[in-house]
């Protein structure tokens, strides 16, 4: 009878070594881990916390009381909220148009290398490095009804009948604030557009001139299309800054007169910290307004980026 012998026990295979690709992936995860932790701690947690507080009634003391969507339903019947939302949208739309069109036109003008363009560019950029608080105080003095520079110039040219308190008039307060915002940000966006113009191939303009295209045709058919990405970035920045504007208006008008310049930022600040004599802080209600601002920023950014890609 044949004798069957058990096969020799196979030697245990050594553990598989990790390849270079796996080591690179691990190293990549380790490199991005700090920023992920930073984002989760300083952005993710505050966002989740704010969402929770928007569903509560809380004065800042004690434990928040969960009320569900009550704060958001109250917003629908709050006339000051709707007025602040309207003012915010008007301010945002106006600054988006002016703070995009004017820097682009000035950048095209200065890009031609006119004599003194460097000095002019530097002077325009100076307001961008001034804090909004200082800017607000400066222009508040310029708009002063008695001693302001603006009314002084009007009186000097025989237009004293137009002089009045610009920030106390509900008709002129928003245009006055828009002017200050444009003055303060013009230099920053000018530099961004100048950087974009540096990336346009000069041969495109040379070919257009050979074909008989004038300056207007070159601007609309070469400059504007080639600056599409830069314009999208500037529009998004202007939109977000407009929707969450606060410090400039808070310093200059505080939302007055009679809520005439009230924006969502100043309104939620007053609610959160109980502005006014005997007012009780309403942090839950104020946080609900901040959620509205967040949604507006997100929707506006998505729409703008999609339109930019289609273009």
ChimeraX commands (.cxc) that place a marker at each C-alpha (Angstrom):
marker #1 position 0.00,0.00,0.00 radius 0.5
marker #1 position 1.29,3.41,-0.95 radius 0.5
marker #1 position 2.28,5.57,1.89 radius 0.5
marker #1 position 1.05,9.17,1.62 radius 0.5
marker #1 position 3.27,11.70,3.25 radius 0.5
marker #1 position 2.01,15.10,4.26 radius 0.5
marker #1 position 3.40,17.86,2.14 radius 0.5
marker #1 position 6.05,19.89,3.73 radius 0.5
marker #1 position 4.72,22.84,5.54 radius 0.5
marker #1 position 5.07,25.88,3.37 radius 0.5
marker #1 position 7.23,28.58,4.66 radius 0.5
marker #1 position 5.25,31.56,5.87 radius 0.5
marker #1 position 5.42,34.36,3.34 radius 0.5
marker #1 position 6.94,37.60,4.60 radius 0.5
marker #1 position 4.49,40.46,5.09 radius 0.5
marker #1 position 3.92,42.47,1.97 radius 0.5
marker #1 position 5.79,45.70,1.89 radius 0.5
marker #1 position 3.92,48.91,1.22 radius 0.5
marker #1 position 4.65,50.33,-2.15 radius 0.5
marker #1 position 5.81,53.88,-2.90 radius 0.5
marker #1 position 2.27,54.92,-3.91 radius 0.5
marker #1 position 0.82,53.90,-0.53 radius 0.5
marker #1 position 3.58,55.72,1.32 radius 0.5
marker #1 position 2.95,58.85,-0.73 radius 0.5
marker #1 position -0.77,58.71,0.06 radius 0.5
marker #1 position -0.06,58.36,3.77 radius 0.5
marker #1 position 2.36,61.27,3.66 radius 0.5
marker #1 position -0.24,63.35,1.81 radius 0.5
marker #1 position -2.87,62.62,4.45 radius 0.5
marker #1 position -0.45,63.62,7.19 radius 0.5
marker #1 position 0.32,66.90,5.44 radius 0.5
marker #1 position -3.34,67.89,5.08 radius 0.5
marker #1 position -4.31,66.68,8.56 radius 0.5
marker #1 position -3.43,69.98,10.32 radius 0.5
marker #1 position -5.57,72.07,7.96 radius 0.5
marker #1 position -8.45,69.59,8.26 radius 0.5
marker #1 position -8.29,69.81,12.06 radius 0.5
marker #1 position -8.03,73.60,11.86 radius 0.5
marker #1 position -11.01,73.81,9.51 radius 0.5
marker #1 position -13.11,71.46,11.62 radius 0.5
marker #1 position -12.35,73.35,14.85 radius 0.5
marker #1 position -12.61,76.94,13.61 radius 0.5
marker #1 position -15.17,76.57,10.79 radius 0.5
marker #1 position -17.04,73.30,11.08 radius 0.5
marker #1 position -17.85,73.45,14.80 radius 0.5
marker #1 position -18.92,77.14,14.80 radius 0.5
marker #1 position -21.13,76.47,11.79 radius 0.5
marker #1 position -22.86,73.51,13.43 radius 0.5
marker #1 position -23.15,75.44,16.70 radius 0.5
marker #1 position -24.67,78.43,14.91 radius 0.5
marker #1 position -27.16,76.21,13.14 radius 0.5
marker #1 position -28.22,74.78,16.50 radius 0.5
marker #1 position -28.50,78.21,18.14 radius 0.5
marker #1 position -30.69,79.43,15.28 radius 0.5
marker #1 position -33.24,76.86,16.43 radius 0.5
marker #1 position -33.25,78.10,20.02 radius 0.5
marker #1 position -34.21,81.04,22.19 radius 0.5
marker #1 position -31.14,82.20,24.07 radius 0.5
marker #1 position -30.12,85.45,25.67 radius 0.5
marker #1 position -26.52,84.40,26.18 radius 0.5
marker #1 position -27.11,83.24,29.74 radius 0.5
marker #1 position -28.27,79.85,30.92 radius 0.5
marker #1 position -29.18,76.99,28.64 radius 0.5
marker #1 position -30.64,77.62,25.18 radius 0.5
marker #1 position -34.32,76.67,24.79 radius 0.5
marker #1 position -35.01,74.65,21.66 radius 0.5
marker #1 position -37.88,76.19,19.66 radius 0.5
marker #1 position -37.43,74.58,16.26 radius 0.5
marker #1 position -38.15,76.86,13.29 radius 0.5
marker #1 position -39.86,79.53,15.39 radius 0.5
marker #1 position -37.09,82.08,14.80 radius 0.5
marker #1 position -37.29,81.64,11.04 radius 0.5
marker #1 position -41.08,81.91,11.06 radius 0.5
marker #1 position -40.80,85.15,13.05 radius 0.5
marker #1 position -38.45,86.54,10.42 radius 0.5
marker #1 position -41.26,86.35,7.87 radius 0.5
marker #1 position -43.32,88.82,9.91 radius 0.5
marker #1 position -40.46,91.10,10.97 radius 0.5
marker #1 position -40.66,94.40,9.00 radius 0.5
marker #1 position -37.20,95.52,10.14 radius 0.5
marker #1 position -35.70,92.27,8.85 radius 0.5
marker #1 position -37.25,92.77,5.41 radius 0.5
marker #1 position -36.08,96.38,5.32 radius 0.5
marker #1 position -32.57,95.30,6.31 radius 0.5
marker #1 position -32.62,92.55,3.67 radius 0.5
marker #1 position -33.75,95.02,1.01 radius 0.5
marker #1 position -31.04,97.51,1.98 radius 0.5
marker #1 position -28.43,94.74,2.01 radius 0.5
marker #1 position -29.38,93.59,-1.49 radius 0.5
marker #1 position -29.38,97.16,-2.84 radius 0.5
marker #1 position -26.00,97.87,-1.26 radius 0.5
marker #1 position -24.57,94.57,-2.53 radius 0.5
marker #1 position -25.86,94.96,-6.10 radius 0.5
marker #1 position -24.64,98.56,-6.33 radius 0.5
marker #1 position -21.17,97.81,-4.99 radius 0.5
marker #1 position -20.85,94.71,-7.18 radius 0.5
marker #1 position -21.47,96.78,-10.31 radius 0.5
marker #1 position -19.42,99.84,-9.37 radius 0.5
marker #1 position -16.54,97.99,-7.68 radius 0.5
marker #1 position -16.15,95.75,-10.72 radius 0.5
marker #1 position -16.70,98.13,-13.64 radius 0.5
marker #1 position -14.67,101.09,-12.35 radius 0.5
marker #1 position -11.52,99.11,-11.41 radius 0.5
marker #1 position -11.63,97.30,-14.75 radius 0.5
marker #1 position -11.85,100.52,-16.76 radius 0.5
marker #1 position -9.13,102.18,-14.70 radius 0.5
marker #1 position -6.91,99.11,-15.04 radius 0.5
marker #1 position -7.26,99.20,-18.83 radius 0.5
marker #1 position -6.39,102.90,-18.81 radius 0.5
marker #1 position -3.36,102.51,-16.52 radius 0.5
marker #1 position -2.14,99.37,-18.28 radius 0.5
marker #1 position -1.28,101.44,-21.34 radius 0.5
marker #1 position 1.62,102.93,-19.40 radius 0.5
marker #1 position 0.59,106.55,-19.35 radius 0.5
marker #1 position 2.99,108.97,-17.71 radius 0.5
marker #1 position 2.33,109.12,-13.99 radius 0.5
marker #1 position 0.26,105.93,-13.99 radius 0.5
marker #1 position 2.43,104.36,-11.26 radius 0.5
marker #1 position 1.86,107.31,-8.92 radius 0.5
marker #1 position -1.85,107.34,-9.71 radius 0.5
marker #1 position -2.07,103.60,-9.05 radius 0.5
marker #1 position -0.32,104.01,-5.70 radius 0.5
marker #1 position -2.64,106.82,-4.61 radius 0.5
marker #1 position -5.69,104.75,-5.48 radius 0.5
marker #1 position -4.38,101.80,-3.47 radius 0.5
marker #1 position -3.80,103.82,-0.27 radius 0.5
marker #1 position -7.45,103.63,0.93 radius 0.5
marker #1 position -7.33,99.83,0.70 radius 0.5
marker #1 position -4.78,99.66,3.53 radius 0.5
marker #1 position -6.83,101.90,5.83 radius 0.5
marker #1 position -9.07,100.06,8.27 radius 0.5
marker #1 position -12.81,100.33,7.73 radius 0.5
marker #1 position -13.24,101.91,11.15 radius 0.5
marker #1 position -10.82,104.73,10.31 radius 0.5
marker #1 position -12.43,105.06,6.88 radius 0.5
marker #1 position -15.87,105.35,8.47 radius 0.5
marker #1 position -14.79,108.03,10.94 radius 0.5
marker #1 position -12.99,109.98,8.19 radius 0.5
marker #1 position -15.99,110.04,5.87 radius 0.5
marker #1 position -18.35,110.72,8.73 radius 0.5
marker #1 position -16.47,113.97,9.26 radius 0.5
marker #1 position -16.52,114.73,5.54 radius 0.5
marker #1 position -20.30,114.26,5.42 radius 0.5
marker #1 position -20.88,116.45,8.49 radius 0.5
marker #1 position -23.67,118.95,7.82 radius 0.5
marker #1 position -21.89,121.96,9.37 radius 0.5
marker #1 position -18.16,121.41,9.06 radius 0.5
marker #1 position -17.92,118.64,6.46 radius 0.5
marker #1 position -15.71,119.05,3.42 radius 0.5
marker #1 position -18.47,117.99,1.01 radius 0.5
marker #1 position -20.89,120.70,2.10 radius 0.5
marker #1 position -18.02,123.17,2.20 radius 0.5
marker #1 position -17.21,122.50,-1.46 radius 0.5
marker #1 position -20.87,122.86,-2.41 radius 0.5
marker #1 position -21.11,126.22,-0.65 radius 0.5
marker #1 position -17.86,127.37,-2.27 radius 0.5
marker #1 position -19.35,126.77,-5.72 radius 0.5
marker #1 position -22.62,128.48,-4.88 radius 0.5
marker #1 position -24.53,125.24,-4.37 radius 0.5
marker #1 position -25.25,125.73,-0.69 radius 0.5
marker #1 position -28.86,124.76,-1.25 radius 0.5
marker #1 position -27.72,121.17,-1.81 radius 0.5
marker #1 position -25.78,121.04,1.45 radius 0.5
marker #1 position -27.44,118.98,4.15 radius 0.5
marker #1 position -26.78,116.13,6.57 radius 0.5
marker #1 position -26.11,113.32,4.11 radius 0.5
marker #1 position -26.08,110.52,6.67 radius 0.5
marker #1 position -29.27,111.68,8.41 radius 0.5
marker #1 position -31.35,111.71,5.23 radius 0.5
marker #1 position -32.93,108.33,4.35 radius 0.5
marker #1 position -32.74,109.24,0.66 radius 0.5
marker #1 position -29.01,109.97,0.54 radius 0.5
marker #1 position -27.61,107.74,3.28 radius 0.5
marker #1 position -27.30,104.58,1.15 radius 0.5
marker #1 position -25.68,106.34,-1.87 radius 0.5
marker #1 position -23.30,108.05,0.56 radius 0.5
marker #1 position -22.28,104.70,2.06 radius 0.5
marker #1 position -21.89,103.12,-1.39 radius 0.5
marker #1 position -19.54,105.95,-2.39 radius 0.5
marker #1 position -17.36,105.29,0.67 radius 0.5
marker #1 position -17.25,101.56,-0.07 radius 0.5
marker #1 position -16.19,102.19,-3.67 radius 0.5
marker #1 position -13.50,104.64,-2.56 radius 0.5
marker #1 position -12.13,102.18,-0.02 radius 0.5
marker #1 position -11.95,99.11,-2.29 radius 0.5
marker #1 position -11.18,100.65,-5.68 radius 0.5
marker #1 position -7.41,100.29,-5.38 radius 0.5
marker #1 position -7.52,96.64,-4.30 radius 0.5
marker #1 position -9.63,95.48,-7.23 radius 0.5
marker #1 position -7.62,97.71,-9.55 radius 0.5
marker #1 position -4.49,95.73,-8.68 radius 0.5
marker #1 position -6.34,92.45,-9.30 radius 0.5
marker #1 position -7.45,93.56,-12.76 radius 0.5
marker #1 position -3.97,94.87,-13.58 radius 0.5
marker #1 position -2.57,91.45,-12.73 radius 0.5
marker #1 position -5.14,89.89,-15.05 radius 0.5
marker #1 position -4.20,92.25,-17.88 radius 0.5
marker #1 position -0.57,91.20,-17.52 radius 0.5
marker #1 position -1.61,87.68,-18.53 radius 0.5
marker #1 position -3.20,88.69,-21.85 radius 0.5
marker #1 position -1.01,88.00,-24.88 radius 0.5
marker #1 position -0.17,91.37,-26.54 radius 0.5
marker #1 position -0.18,89.71,-29.97 radius 0.5
marker #1 position -3.96,89.44,-29.70 radius 0.5
marker #1 position -4.25,93.23,-29.72 radius 0.5
marker #1 position -1.69,93.53,-32.52 radius 0.5
marker #1 position -3.65,91.10,-34.67 radius 0.5
marker #1 position -6.87,92.94,-33.90 radius 0.5
marker #1 position -5.34,96.28,-34.91 radius 0.5
marker #1 position -4.10,94.77,-38.17 radius 0.5
marker #1 position -7.65,93.58,-38.85 radius 0.5
marker #1 position -8.92,97.11,-38.28 radius 0.5
marker #1 position -10.44,96.69,-34.81 radius 0.5
marker #1 position -10.70,99.88,-32.78 radius 0.5
marker #1 position -10.15,100.35,-29.07 radius 0.5
marker #1 position -13.80,99.70,-28.23 radius 0.5
marker #1 position -13.89,96.47,-30.23 radius 0.5
marker #1 position -10.62,95.31,-28.65 radius 0.5
marker #1 position -12.02,95.98,-25.19 radius 0.5
marker #1 position -15.27,94.05,-25.66 radius 0.5
marker #1 position -13.91,91.21,-27.82 radius 0.5
marker #1 position -10.46,90.66,-26.26 radius 0.5
marker #1 position -10.08,92.33,-22.86 radius 0.5
marker #1 position -13.45,91.46,-21.35 radius 0.5
marker #1 position -13.46,87.78,-22.43 radius 0.5
marker #1 position -9.85,87.27,-21.35 radius 0.5
marker #1 position -10.61,88.80,-17.94 radius 0.5
marker #1 position -13.63,86.56,-17.40 radius 0.5
marker #1 position -12.05,84.53,-14.60 radius 0.5
marker #1 position -10.66,87.59,-12.86 radius 0.5
marker #1 position -14.03,89.31,-13.15 radius 0.5
marker #1 position -15.75,86.29,-11.61 radius 0.5
marker #1 position -13.40,86.39,-8.62 radius 0.5
marker #1 position -13.97,90.13,-8.13 radius 0.5
marker #1 position -17.74,89.72,-8.41 radius 0.5
marker #1 position -17.78,86.93,-5.83 radius 0.5
marker #1 position -15.61,88.95,-3.43 radius 0.5
marker #1 position -17.82,92.01,-3.86 radius 0.5
marker #1 position -20.96,89.97,-3.36 radius 0.5
marker #1 position -19.74,88.33,-0.16 radius 0.5
marker #1 position -18.40,91.59,1.24 radius 0.5
marker #1 position -21.68,93.32,0.43 radius 0.5
marker #1 position -23.90,90.68,1.99 radius 0.5
marker #1 position -21.92,90.58,5.21 radius 0.5
marker #1 position -21.11,94.28,5.40 radius 0.5
marker #1 position -21.16,95.61,8.94 radius 0.5
marker #1 position -18.28,97.67,10.30 radius 0.5
marker #1 position -18.42,100.56,7.82 radius 0.5
marker #1 position -22.16,101.09,8.26 radius 0.5
marker #1 position -22.01,100.47,12.01 radius 0.5
marker #1 position -19.36,103.16,12.46 radius 0.5
marker #1 position -20.94,105.75,10.17 radius 0.5
marker #1 position -24.67,105.42,10.84 radius 0.5
marker #1 position -25.32,102.51,13.21 radius 0.5
marker #1 position -28.17,101.50,10.89 radius 0.5
marker #1 position -29.97,104.84,11.11 radius 0.5
marker #1 position -31.76,107.05,10.52 radius 0.5
marker #1 position -34.86,105.10,11.53 radius 0.5
marker #1 position -33.37,101.86,10.11 radius 0.5
marker #1 position -32.74,103.70,6.82 radius 0.5
marker #1 position -29.28,102.16,6.47 radius 0.5
marker #1 position -29.98,99.01,8.47 radius 0.5
marker #1 position -28.37,95.96,6.89 radius 0.5
marker #1 position -28.51,92.37,8.04 radius 0.5
marker #1 position -25.13,92.68,9.77 radius 0.5
marker #1 position -26.06,95.69,11.89 radius 0.5
marker #1 position -29.52,94.31,12.64 radius 0.5
marker #1 position -28.30,90.96,13.92 radius 0.5
marker #1 position -25.57,92.71,15.93 radius 0.5
marker #1 position -28.16,94.86,17.69 radius 0.5
marker #1 position -30.29,91.81,18.43 radius 0.5
marker #1 position -27.38,89.70,19.63 radius 0.5
marker #1 position -26.04,92.29,22.05 radius 0.5
marker #1 position -29.31,93.96,23.03 radius 0.5
marker #1 position -28.69,97.44,21.66 radius 0.5
marker #1 position -31.00,100.02,23.15 radius 0.5
marker #1 position -32.03,100.82,26.69 radius 0.5
marker #1 position -33.43,97.79,28.46 radius 0.5
marker #1 position -33.15,95.58,25.38 radius 0.5
marker #1 position -32.66,91.88,26.01 radius 0.5
marker #1 position -30.10,90.03,23.86 radius 0.5
marker #1 position -31.69,87.59,21.42 radius 0.5
marker #1 position -28.78,85.47,20.27 radius 0.5
marker #1 position -30.98,82.72,18.87 radius 0.5
marker #1 position -32.94,85.12,16.66 radius 0.5
marker #1 position -29.76,86.91,15.60 radius 0.5
marker #1 position -28.13,83.60,14.68 radius 0.5
marker #1 position -31.14,82.78,12.50 radius 0.5
marker #1 position -30.45,85.99,10.58 radius 0.5
marker #1 position -26.80,84.98,10.22 radius 0.5
marker #1 position -27.98,81.70,8.67 radius 0.5
marker #1 position -29.92,83.73,6.11 radius 0.5
marker #1 position -26.73,85.66,5.28 radius 0.5
marker #1 position -24.83,82.38,4.93 radius 0.5
marker #1 position -27.43,80.95,2.55 radius 0.5
marker #1 position -27.41,84.14,0.46 radius 0.5
marker #1 position -23.61,84.00,0.19 radius 0.5
marker #1 position -23.62,80.33,-0.80 radius 0.5
marker #1 position -26.40,80.68,-3.38 radius 0.5
marker #1 position -24.89,83.81,-4.88 radius 0.5
marker #1 position -21.44,82.22,-5.13 radius 0.5
marker #1 position -22.77,79.06,-6.80 radius 0.5
marker #1 position -24.84,81.05,-9.30 radius 0.5
marker #1 position -21.94,83.34,-10.16 radius 0.5
marker #1 position -19.49,80.46,-10.66 radius 0.5
marker #1 position -21.95,78.57,-12.85 radius 0.5
marker #1 position -22.58,81.63,-14.99 radius 0.5
marker #1 position -18.83,82.13,-15.27 radius 0.5
marker #1 position -18.31,78.57,-16.50 radius 0.5
marker #1 position -21.09,78.92,-19.07 radius 0.5
marker #1 position -19.50,82.12,-20.32 radius 0.5
marker link #1:1,2 radius 0.2
marker link #1:2,3 radius 0.2
marker link #1:3,4 radius 0.2
marker link #1:4,5 radius 0.2
marker link #1:5,6 radius 0.2
marker link #1:6,7 radius 0.2
marker link #1:7,8 radius 0.2
marker link #1:8,9 radius 0.2
marker link #1:9,10 radius 0.2
marker link #1:10,11 radius 0.2
marker link #1:11,12 radius 0.2
marker link #1:12,13 radius 0.2
marker link #1:13,14 radius 0.2
marker link #1:14,15 radius 0.2
marker link #1:15,16 radius 0.2
marker link #1:16,17 radius 0.2
marker link #1:17,18 radius 0.2
marker link #1:18,19 radius 0.2
marker link #1:19,20 radius 0.2
marker link #1:20,21 radius 0.2
marker link #1:21,22 radius 0.2
marker link #1:22,23 radius 0.2
marker link #1:23,24 radius 0.2
marker link #1:24,25 radius 0.2
marker link #1:25,26 radius 0.2
marker link #1:26,27 radius 0.2
marker link #1:27,28 radius 0.2
marker link #1:28,29 radius 0.2
marker link #1:29,30 radius 0.2
marker link #1:30,31 radius 0.2
marker link #1:31,32 radius 0.2
marker link #1:32,33 radius 0.2
marker link #1:33,34 radius 0.2
marker link #1:34,35 radius 0.2
marker link #1:35,36 radius 0.2
marker link #1:36,37 radius 0.2
marker link #1:37,38 radius 0.2
marker link #1:38,39 radius 0.2
marker link #1:39,40 radius 0.2
marker link #1:40,41 radius 0.2
marker link #1:41,42 radius 0.2
marker link #1:42,43 radius 0.2
marker link #1:43,44 radius 0.2
marker link #1:44,45 radius 0.2
marker link #1:45,46 radius 0.2
marker link #1:46,47 radius 0.2
marker link #1:47,48 radius 0.2
marker link #1:48,49 radius 0.2
marker link #1:49,50 radius 0.2
marker link #1:50,51 radius 0.2
marker link #1:51,52 radius 0.2
marker link #1:52,53 radius 0.2
marker link #1:53,54 radius 0.2
marker link #1:54,55 radius 0.2
marker link #1:55,56 radius 0.2
marker link #1:56,57 radius 0.2
marker link #1:57,58 radius 0.2
marker link #1:58,59 radius 0.2
marker link #1:59,60 radius 0.2
marker link #1:60,61 radius 0.2
marker link #1:61,62 radius 0.2
marker link #1:62,63 radius 0.2
marker link #1:63,64 radius 0.2
marker link #1:64,65 radius 0.2
marker link #1:65,66 radius 0.2
marker link #1:66,67 radius 0.2
marker link #1:67,68 radius 0.2
marker link #1:68,69 radius 0.2
marker link #1:69,70 radius 0.2
marker link #1:70,71 radius 0.2
marker link #1:71,72 radius 0.2
marker link #1:72,73 radius 0.2
marker link #1:73,74 radius 0.2
marker link #1:74,75 radius 0.2
marker link #1:75,76 radius 0.2
marker link #1:76,77 radius 0.2
marker link #1:77,78 radius 0.2
marker link #1:78,79 radius 0.2
marker link #1:79,80 radius 0.2
marker link #1:80,81 radius 0.2
marker link #1:81,82 radius 0.2
marker link #1:82,83 radius 0.2
marker link #1:83,84 radius 0.2
marker link #1:84,85 radius 0.2
marker link #1:85,86 radius 0.2
marker link #1:86,87 radius 0.2
marker link #1:87,88 radius 0.2
marker link #1:88,89 radius 0.2
marker link #1:89,90 radius 0.2
marker link #1:90,91 radius 0.2
marker link #1:91,92 radius 0.2
marker link #1:92,93 radius 0.2
marker link #1:93,94 radius 0.2
marker link #1:94,95 radius 0.2
marker link #1:95,96 radius 0.2
marker link #1:96,97 radius 0.2
marker link #1:97,98 radius 0.2
marker link #1:98,99 radius 0.2
marker link #1:99,100 radius 0.2
marker link #1:100,101 radius 0.2
marker link #1:101,102 radius 0.2
marker link #1:102,103 radius 0.2
marker link #1:103,104 radius 0.2
marker link #1:104,105 radius 0.2
marker link #1:105,106 radius 0.2
marker link #1:106,107 radius 0.2
marker link #1:107,108 radius 0.2
marker link #1:108,109 radius 0.2
marker link #1:109,110 radius 0.2
marker link #1:110,111 radius 0.2
marker link #1:111,112 radius 0.2
marker link #1:112,113 radius 0.2
marker link #1:113,114 radius 0.2
marker link #1:114,115 radius 0.2
marker link #1:115,116 radius 0.2
marker link #1:116,117 radius 0.2
marker link #1:117,118 radius 0.2
marker link #1:118,119 radius 0.2
marker link #1:119,120 radius 0.2
marker link #1:120,121 radius 0.2
marker link #1:121,122 radius 0.2
marker link #1:122,123 radius 0.2
marker link #1:123,124 radius 0.2
marker link #1:124,125 radius 0.2
marker link #1:125,126 radius 0.2
marker link #1:126,127 radius 0.2
marker link #1:127,128 radius 0.2
marker link #1:128,129 radius 0.2
marker link #1:129,130 radius 0.2
marker link #1:130,131 radius 0.2
marker link #1:131,132 radius 0.2
marker link #1:132,133 radius 0.2
marker link #1:133,134 radius 0.2
marker link #1:134,135 radius 0.2
marker link #1:135,136 radius 0.2
marker link #1:136,137 radius 0.2
marker link #1:137,138 radius 0.2
marker link #1:138,139 radius 0.2
marker link #1:139,140 radius 0.2
marker link #1:140,141 radius 0.2
marker link #1:141,142 radius 0.2
marker link #1:142,143 radius 0.2
marker link #1:143,144 radius 0.2
marker link #1:144,145 radius 0.2
marker link #1:145,146 radius 0.2
marker link #1:146,147 radius 0.2
marker link #1:147,148 radius 0.2
marker link #1:148,149 radius 0.2
marker link #1:149,150 radius 0.2
marker link #1:150,151 radius 0.2
marker link #1:151,152 radius 0.2
marker link #1:152,153 radius 0.2
marker link #1:153,154 radius 0.2
marker link #1:154,155 radius 0.2
marker link #1:155,156 radius 0.2
marker link #1:156,157 radius 0.2
marker link #1:157,158 radius 0.2
marker link #1:158,159 radius 0.2
marker link #1:159,160 radius 0.2
marker link #1:160,161 radius 0.2
marker link #1:161,162 radius 0.2
marker link #1:162,163 radius 0.2
marker link #1:163,164 radius 0.2
marker link #1:164,165 radius 0.2
marker link #1:165,166 radius 0.2
marker link #1:166,167 radius 0.2
marker link #1:167,168 radius 0.2
marker link #1:168,169 radius 0.2
marker link #1:169,170 radius 0.2
marker link #1:170,171 radius 0.2
marker link #1:171,172 radius 0.2
marker link #1:172,173 radius 0.2
marker link #1:173,174 radius 0.2
marker link #1:174,175 radius 0.2
marker link #1:175,176 radius 0.2
marker link #1:176,177 radius 0.2
marker link #1:177,178 radius 0.2
marker link #1:178,179 radius 0.2
marker link #1:179,180 radius 0.2
marker link #1:180,181 radius 0.2
marker link #1:181,182 radius 0.2
marker link #1:182,183 radius 0.2
marker link #1:183,184 radius 0.2
marker link #1:184,185 radius 0.2
marker link #1:185,186 radius 0.2
marker link #1:186,187 radius 0.2
marker link #1:187,188 radius 0.2
marker link #1:188,189 radius 0.2
marker link #1:189,190 radius 0.2
marker link #1:190,191 radius 0.2
marker link #1:191,192 radius 0.2
marker link #1:192,193 radius 0.2
marker link #1:193,194 radius 0.2
marker link #1:194,195 radius 0.2
marker link #1:195,196 radius 0.2
marker link #1:196,197 radius 0.2
marker link #1:197,198 radius 0.2
marker link #1:198,199 radius 0.2
marker link #1:199,200 radius 0.2
marker link #1:200,201 radius 0.2
marker link #1:201,202 radius 0.2
marker link #1:202,203 radius 0.2
marker link #1:203,204 radius 0.2
marker link #1:204,205 radius 0.2
marker link #1:205,206 radius 0.2
marker link #1:206,207 radius 0.2
marker link #1:207,208 radius 0.2
marker link #1:208,209 radius 0.2
marker link #1:209,210 radius 0.2
marker link #1:210,211 radius 0.2
marker link #1:211,212 radius 0.2
marker link #1:212,213 radius 0.2
marker link #1:213,214 radius 0.2
marker link #1:214,215 radius 0.2
marker link #1:215,216 radius 0.2
marker link #1:216,217 radius 0.2
marker link #1:217,218 radius 0.2
marker link #1:218,219 radius 0.2
marker link #1:219,220 radius 0.2
marker link #1:220,221 radius 0.2
marker link #1:221,222 radius 0.2
marker link #1:222,223 radius 0.2
marker link #1:223,224 radius 0.2
marker link #1:224,225 radius 0.2
marker link #1:225,226 radius 0.2
marker link #1:226,227 radius 0.2
marker link #1:227,228 radius 0.2
marker link #1:228,229 radius 0.2
marker link #1:229,230 radius 0.2
marker link #1:230,231 radius 0.2
marker link #1:231,232 radius 0.2
marker link #1:232,233 radius 0.2
marker link #1:233,234 radius 0.2
marker link #1:234,235 radius 0.2
marker link #1:235,236 radius 0.2
marker link #1:236,237 radius 0.2
marker link #1:237,238 radius 0.2
marker link #1:238,239 radius 0.2
marker link #1:239,240 radius 0.2
marker link #1:240,241 radius 0.2
marker link #1:241,242 radius 0.2
marker link #1:242,243 radius 0.2
marker link #1:243,244 radius 0.2
marker link #1:244,245 radius 0.2
marker link #1:245,246 radius 0.2
marker link #1:246,247 radius 0.2
marker link #1:247,248 radius 0.2
marker link #1:248,249 radius 0.2
marker link #1:249,250 radius 0.2
marker link #1:250,251 radius 0.2
marker link #1:251,252 radius 0.2
marker link #1:252,253 radius 0.2
marker link #1:253,254 radius 0.2
marker link #1:254,255 radius 0.2
marker link #1:255,256 radius 0.2
marker link #1:256,257 radius 0.2
marker link #1:257,258 radius 0.2
marker link #1:258,259 radius 0.2
marker link #1:259,260 radius 0.2
marker link #1:260,261 radius 0.2
marker link #1:261,262 radius 0.2
marker link #1:262,263 radius 0.2
marker link #1:263,264 radius 0.2
marker link #1:264,265 radius 0.2
marker link #1:265,266 radius 0.2
marker link #1:266,267 radius 0.2
marker link #1:267,268 radius 0.2
marker link #1:268,269 radius 0.2
marker link #1:269,270 radius 0.2
marker link #1:270,271 radius 0.2
marker link #1:271,272 radius 0.2
marker link #1:272,273 radius 0.2
marker link #1:273,274 radius 0.2
marker link #1:274,275 radius 0.2
marker link #1:275,276 radius 0.2
marker link #1:276,277 radius 0.2
marker link #1:277,278 radius 0.2
marker link #1:278,279 radius 0.2
marker link #1:279,280 radius 0.2
marker link #1:280,281 radius 0.2
marker link #1:281,282 radius 0.2
marker link #1:282,283 radius 0.2
marker link #1:283,284 radius 0.2
marker link #1:284,285 radius 0.2
marker link #1:285,286 radius 0.2
marker link #1:286,287 radius 0.2
marker link #1:287,288 radius 0.2
marker link #1:288,289 radius 0.2
marker link #1:289,290 radius 0.2
marker link #1:290,291 radius 0.2
marker link #1:291,292 radius 0.2
marker link #1:292,293 radius 0.2
marker link #1:293,294 radius 0.2
marker link #1:294,295 radius 0.2
marker link #1:295,296 radius 0.2
marker link #1:296,297 radius 0.2
marker link #1:297,298 radius 0.2
marker link #1:298,299 radius 0.2
marker link #1:299,300 radius 0.2
marker link #1:300,301 radius 0.2
marker link #1:301,302 radius 0.2
marker link #1:302,303 radius 0.2
marker link #1:303,304 radius 0.2
marker link #1:304,305 radius 0.2
marker link #1:305,306 radius 0.2
marker link #1:306,307 radius 0.2
marker link #1:307,308 radius 0.2
marker link #1:308,309 radius 0.2
marker link #1:309,310 radius 0.2
marker link #1:310,311 radius 0.2
view
